[in-house]
Amino acid sequence: MSLSNEFERLADLHDAGQLSDDEFSRAKARLLDGQASMSGRESPPLRGAGLGHAINGLQRSRDERWLGGVCGGLAQISGLAAWIWRLIFIAAVPCHGIGLMAYLILWVLVPEERNEPLRLR
């Protein structure tokens, strides 16, 4: 989700009375701080805030899995449901086995989800 969409969503919540003025200003500051840190070396702690954060946060799911948990992990970082990722991989199989090869490569290279949540620095 882009920064402008996030601001628009915050404004809608504020207009609907779900966010107080103080909460609204703090949320805006967090978004702006996250945008500033994206230009630096750290990634922001917002989910889906940047591609680097998403790729570095990719882990195979322990809960949402049929085989290796790859689709569940992709669902966690992308916002798409795991069943959609499964359909994408299955649909890519007739294309010279690309779907199967991609799934197997991700299964081997992507680490499994840890029990404890990751701490952002």
N, C-alpha and C positions, 0 to 999 in steps of 0.2 A: 504494500500500500504506500502510495507516495505521501510526501510531507503535506502537500496541500489537501489531500483526502483526509489525513489525520486531523488537520486543523478544522476542516469542515465538519467532521464527525464530532469533535470536541464542541464546536459552536452549536451544533444541533442538540447535544446533550445539555449544554448550558441554557439554551433557549427553552428546552423542555422542562427545566427546573431540576434535572437530575444531578447537576453539578453546581455547587455554590461558586460565588465569585472567586474565593480563595482557591478552591480545588481547580477551577478553570485556569487560573493564572499559574498555579504550580504545574499542571499538566502541559500547558504551553511551554513553560520553561524547560521541562524535561524533554519535550520534542525538539526544541531549539538546541539544547545541550547535546542531544543525541545526534543531530545533524552536524554540529560542530565537531564532535568526536569522530564522525565518519570521515572527515577530511584529514584527521590525525591518524595515529596508528591503532587506536582502540576502536572496537566496534561497539555500538550502543547496546544497552540491555533490553531494547525493545524487540519483540518478536516480529520477524519479517522486515526489519528496518533496512537491511542491506544484503546483498548477495554474498559477501564475504562471511557475514555472521551466519547466514543460512547454510552455506557449505561447511563451515567449520563446526556448526552445530548438528550436522547430519550424523545420526546414529541409528542402527537397526533397532527396531522396536521389540520389546519383550512381550508386550501385551497384544498388540495388533499385528499378528503374524500368522501366516499359513505355512510358509517354508522358512525363509531366512529373516523375515522382519524388515526387508528392504522397503516394501510398499508402505508399511506402517511408519517407518522413519521418514520417508519422503512426505507422507501425509502430515506429520508433525511440523515440518519446516515450511511446507508450501501452502497449507490451508485446504488443499484438495483432499477428498476422502480417499482412504486406502483402496477402496474398490475401484475408484477411477484410475489410480496408478496401476492396479492389476490389469484393468482393461487396456491401458496404454501398452504395457509390456506384452500382453497377449496379442494385441493388434500388430505389434512390431515383429512378432515371430515369423510371419510369412515373408518378411523383407530380408531374406537371406539369414534368418536367425538372429537379427540384430537385437530383438527384445530379449531373447534367452541369453545371448552373450552379455548384454548390458546388465541384466539382472545378476548373472553369475559373477561378473566383475565387481559389481557393487556389494554383493554378498561377501566376497573375499576381502575387499579393501575397506569397507566401512565398518568401524568398530561397533560392537553391540552396546546397547544402552546400559548405563550404570544404574545401580540401585539408588544411590544418593544423587540428588540434583547437582548439576554443574554449577560452580560458583564463578561469577563473572568478576574479572579483576578491574 
